[in-house]
Amino acid sequence: MCITSVSAALATTRSGNTPESTDTLVSKDSDFHEMSLLRGCPPKVIWLKRGNCPAKHIAIILRNQAAQIEALSKDPEAVFLLLL
């Protein structure tokens, strides 16, 4: 599932097409982080707190943080992960 905005995420959840608990959003937008604090999960949120940067830098960040991302997916209490 690919959701590109908070309103789309909320509409998807409200429509009954709730993402599975294994779904995780990766975003540079703080709105998704705020949504995860207010609504919980699913979906879990990985917030990349970065300015403009090439997609290859994002891929490197995600690969380097694979252990933290896996821990997020396995922890039923975890809602979001902040990556700087």
C-alpha positions in Angstrom: 0.0 0.0 0.0 1.3 3.4 -0.9 -0.3 6.5 0.8 0.9 9.9 -0.3 -0.9 12.2 2.2 -2.4 12.2 5.7 -5.9 12.8 4.3 -5.5 9.7 2.1 -4.2 7.7 5.0 -7.2 8.7 7.2 -9.7 8.1 4.3 -8.2 4.6 3.8 -8.5 3.8 7.4 -12.1 5.2 7.7 -13.2 3.4 4.5 -12.8 0.0 6.2 -9.7 -0.8 4.1 -7.5 -0.7 7.2 -3.9 -1.4 6.5 -2.6 -4.6 8.0 -0.5 -4.2 11.2 2.6 -5.1 9.2 2.2 -2.0 7.0 4.7 0.8 7.6 4.7 4.3 6.1 8.1 5.9 5.4 7.8 9.7 5.1 9.6 12.9 5.5 6.4 14.7 6.4 5.8 15.4 10.1 2.0 15.0 9.6 2.4 11.2 9.5 4.3 11.2 12.7 1.6 13.4 14.4 -1.1 11.0 13.0 0.7 8.0 14.5 0.7 9.7 17.9 -3.0 10.6 17.7 -4.4 7.4 16.1 -1.8 4.8 16.9 -1.2 2.1 14.3 -1.7 0.5 11.9 0.2 1.8 10.0 3.5 2.2 11.8 5.4 5.3 10.7 9.1 5.8 9.9 9.7 9.5 9.9 12.8 10.6 8.0 13.7 14.0 9.5 15.7 15.1 6.5 15.7 18.1 4.1 15.9 17.7 0.4 18.2 14.8 -0.6 18.5 12.3 -3.4 16.5 9.0 -3.2 19.8 7.1 -3.1 20.6 8.9 0.3 17.2 7.8 1.6 18.0 4.2 0.5 21.3 4.3 2.4 19.7 5.6 5.5 17.1 2.9 5.5 19.7 0.2 4.8 21.9 1.5 7.6 18.9 1.4 10.1 17.6 -2.0 9.1 18.0 -3.4 12.6 15.9 -0.5 14.1 13.3 -0.9 11.3 13.0 -4.6 12.0 12.7 -3.9 15.7 9.9 -1.5 15.0 8.0 -4.1 12.9 8.4 -6.7 15.6 7.4 -4.6 18.6 3.6 -4.5 19.0 3.8 -1.4 21.2 6.0 0.6 18.9 4.1 3.2 16.7 6.9 5.2 15.0 10.6 5.4 14.4 12.5 8.7 13.9 15.5 8.6 11.6 17.8 11.6 11.5 
